[in-house]
Amino acid sequence: VKDIRVALIGGGFMGKAHSLAYDLAASRSHLGYRLIKDTVVDVDPDAAATAALELGWQQSSTDWRATIARDDIDVIDICTPPQFHAEIALAALRAGKDVFCEKPITNDAAEAEQMVEVAEELGRINQVGFNYRASAALKLARSLVEDGTVGDILQLRIQYVMDGGWLGDPGWRRQKSSGGSGALGDIGSHIIDMAQFLVGDIHEVFGDTVSYAPVSGGEHDVDDAGAFLARFAGGALGTFAYSLRAWGQKNRISFELDGTKGAISFDWNHRDELQVLISEDGSRTEGMRRIITSGVHEGMLFDLGGAGSGYLEASANQLTSFLHSVATRTPADPDFATAARVQRVVEAVETSRRTGSWTRVPESSR
Ligand SMILES: NC(=O)c1ccc[n+]([C@@H]2O[C@H](COP(=O)([O-])OP(=O)(O)OC[C@H]3O[C@@H](n4cnc5c(N)ncnc54)[C@H](O)[C@@H]3O)[C@@H](O)[C@H]2O)c1
């Protein structure tokens, strides 16, 4: 059994989610490796020490460079604000590590492209934290599209809305210079990834973003909400809406997908359910079926339908899959290239906003 020694960089909100998810991922590893939660790194020494103590890391550090320089570390997991992702990832790849990086891969598509190139050149396993697609319901939705059950996709209506922008101080998310991605890069990137996961590449976009006065005062130069239309390469049309200022909405990702032979709808607030219609040519009993994900579906931790799954299970699924790639040296998914494409869509929406016109998503940002 091979040891995979992980160092986690950034012990905040997402650092906690990954720390706990590794425990779930490790408990399912019958794959010939043993996961070791070696070091948690945070620039804030208290955050690092507390994370080590409470989240089960063997040691803490405040210096990611020193941790990356260690020979015994196999995997670097990056959970810092986005402005540090590229610098840390490139250093880790060049030191021979496999890298898991939180979304957005970076706030800059050209920088993301460099990460893709270096990871490919050095043959390192690389994955990005688009965790929602790793849930059982999303895996099922994708399989129903892939195997043709719902036919050709005509339209996707997808949104990610929450009221977090009204609550608390946005911290580093407040400004671009401190790593802020705005609502588009932060939560919009999740639904762009989900849409491309389900329907395929987005070919062109037409959209706008808005900024509202900061709730807690002070400077603020990122968007808080927006909407865009998208044309997928396969011809389907998409509508996207995202907002950090939607009162009463709690981390709500939802979509409706129409195909020529059926339809799927999903709401993350009811994440164990998928609503599916398989057309029966106008039968009187035709209607959406409510499927509750269970042991027959990929991605459930317990073989008991209705036991429920949550944020951590999705996170554990993505980390299990990443660790499997690391152990078997097989490509991970969603990888840096997938996330770099998401970032190109984000930037195409920003361009469309500036030019007021439909904007093609470039095939490369170099
Ligand atoms: N996939 C998801 O569901 C999801 C959810 C939330 C956040 N995220 C992403 O995770 C990343 C982190 O977000 P968060 O909400 O955890 O932020 P956070 O502010 O809660 O935590 C970030 C931590 O990184 C530390 N840090 C900052 N710079 C550092 C550096 N140079 N070296 C080491 N540590 C450093 C900070 O001290 C802090 O403890 C972002 O990219 C964000 O978009 C993803």
The ligand as an SDF file (V2000), in Angstrom:
LIG
                    3D

 44 48  0  0  0  0  0  0  0  0999 V2000
  -15.9780   24.7680   -4.2260 N   0  0  0  0  0  0  0  0  0  0  0  0
  -16.6640   25.4370   -3.3140 C   0  0  0  0  0  0  0  0  0  0  0  0
  -17.7900   25.0790   -2.9630 O   0  0  0  0  0  0  0  0  0  0  0  0
  -16.0350   26.6500   -2.6690 C   0  0  0  0  0  0  0  0  0  0  0  0
  -16.6660   27.2910   -1.5970 C   0  0  0  0  0  0  0  0  0  0  0  0
  -16.0170   28.3600   -0.9850 C   0  0  0  0  0  0  0  0  0  0  0  0
  -14.7890   28.8000   -1.4560 C   0  0  0  0  0  0  0  0  0  0  0  0
  -14.2220   28.1690   -2.5200 N   0  0  0  0  0  0  0  0  0  0  0  0
  -12.9170   28.6210   -3.0430 C   0  0  0  0  0  0  0  0  0  0  0  0
  -11.9010   28.2350   -2.1170 O   0  0  0  0  0  0  0  0  0  0  0  0
  -10.8780   29.2290   -2.0780 C   0  0  0  0  0  0  0  0  0  0  0  0
  -10.7290   29.7300   -0.6420 C   0  0  0  0  0  0  0  0  0  0  0  0
  -11.9530   30.3160   -0.2210 O   0  0  0  0  0  0  0  0  0  0  0  0
  -12.4110   30.2950    1.3120 P   0  0  0  0  0  0  0  0  0  0  0  0
  -13.8580   30.6130    1.3220 O   0  0  0  0  0  0  0  0  0  0  0  0
  -11.9410   29.0620    1.9730 O   0  0  0  0  0  0  0  0  0  0  0  0
  -11.5990   31.5510    1.8740 O   0  0  0  0  0  0  0  0  0  0  0  0
  -11.2130   31.8230    3.3990 P   0  0  0  0  0  0  0  0  0  0  0  0
  -10.9230   33.2880    3.4850 O   0  0  0  0  0  0  0  0  0  0  0  0
  -12.2360   31.2300    4.3220 O   0  0  0  0  0  0  0  0  0  0  0  0
   -9.8740   31.0020    3.6130 O   0  0  0  0  0  0  0  0  0  0  0  0
   -8.6740   31.3040    2.9370 C   0  0  0  0  0  0  0  0  0  0  0  0
   -7.5200   30.9700    3.8790 C   0  0  0  0  0  0  0  0  0  0  0  0
   -6.3050   31.0980    3.1380 O   0  0  0  0  0  0  0  0  0  0  0  0
   -5.3430   31.7310    3.9640 C   0  0  0  0  0  0  0  0  0  0  0  0
   -4.3520   32.3450    3.0870 N   0  0  0  0  0  0  0  0  0  0  0  0
   -4.4470   33.4830    2.3670 C   0  0  0  0  0  0  0  0  0  0  0  0
   -3.3300   33.6670    1.6440 N   0  0  0  0  0  0  0  0  0  0  0  0
   -2.5160   32.6170    1.8970 C   0  0  0  0  0  0  0  0  0  0  0  0
   -1.2130   32.2490    1.4440 C   0  0  0  0  0  0  0  0  0  0  0  0
   -0.5490   33.0110    0.5580 N   0  0  0  0  0  0  0  0  0  0  0  0
   -0.6580   31.1040    1.9430 N   0  0  0  0  0  0  0  0  0  0  0  0
   -1.3350   30.3500    2.8260 C   0  0  0  0  0  0  0  0  0  0  0  0
   -2.5680   30.6550    3.2900 N   0  0  0  0  0  0  0  0  0  0  0  0
   -3.1540   31.7770    2.8250 C   0  0  0  0  0  0  0  0  0  0  0  0
   -6.1440   32.7260    4.7840 C   0  0  0  0  0  0  0  0  0  0  0  0
   -5.4450   33.1000    5.9770 O   0  0  0  0  0  0  0  0  0  0  0  0
   -7.4210   31.9300    5.0770 C   0  0  0  0  0  0  0  0  0  0  0  0
   -7.3230   31.1710    6.2780 O   0  0  0  0  0  0  0  0  0  0  0  0
  -11.2850   30.3000   -3.0870 C   0  0  0  0  0  0  0  0  0  0  0  0
  -10.6680   30.0650   -4.3200 O   0  0  0  0  0  0  0  0  0  0  0  0
  -12.7910   30.1210   -3.1930 C   0  0  0  0  0  0  0  0  0  0  0  0
  -13.3370   30.5570   -4.4290 O   0  0  0  0  0  0  0  0  0  0  0  0
  -14.8070   27.0970   -3.1170 C   0  0  0  0  0  0  0  0  0  0  0  0
  1  2  1  0
  2  3  2  0
  2  4  1  0
  4  5  1  0
  4 44  2  0
  5  6  2  0
  6  7  1  0
  7  8  2  0
  8  9  1  0
  8 44  1  0
  9 10  1  0
  9 42  1  0
 10 11  1  0
 11 12  1  0
 11 40  1  0
 12 13  1  0
 13 14  1  0
 14 15  2  0
 14 16  1  0
 14 17  1  0
 17 18  1  0
 18 19  2  0
 18 20  1  0
 18 21  1  0
 21 22  1  0
 22 23  1  0
 23 24  1  0
 23 38  1  0
 24 25  1  0
 25 26  1  0
 25 36  1  0
 26 27  1  0
 26 35  1  0
 27 28  2  0
 28 29  1  0
 29 30  1  0
 29 35  2  0
 30 31  1  0
 30 32  2  0
 32 33  1  0
 33 34  2  0
 34 35  1  0
 36 37  1  0
 36 38  1  0
 38 39  1  0
 40 41  1  0
 40 42  1  0
 42 43  1  0
M  CHG  2   8   1  16  -1
M  END
$$$$
